[in-house]
Amino acid sequence: MSDYLDQVKDVIRAEVTKNGLKIESRGKNSFALVKEGTDFMIVRDSDEQVEISYKGQRYQYDKYYTKPQHLAQVITNVMNAALGINKQAEGK
């Protein structure tokens, strides 16, 4: 695993676990966030770019401009927004 992705995983690990997801390695330079056996999001490191695949779309971030902490915040925001509906329903 690349150092960049290791840093991202370290930052998001607690939030991923809290939301009931798992981090699974998908080869040398990628990992997936998995919920109930289904890929929720895939994160790939491809040299100068990091690519996030989510709901059939691919989003690319330049590693030079995007620090691991900032990419982790993007992942956390998407995860919370996607799973937040279920949390609100459980609270009622």
Secondary structure, 3 states (H helix, E strand, C coil): CCHHHHHHHHHHHHHHHHCCCEEEECCCCEEEEEECCEEEEEEEEECCEEEEEECCEEEEEECCCCCHHHHHHHHHHHHHHHHHHHHHHHHC
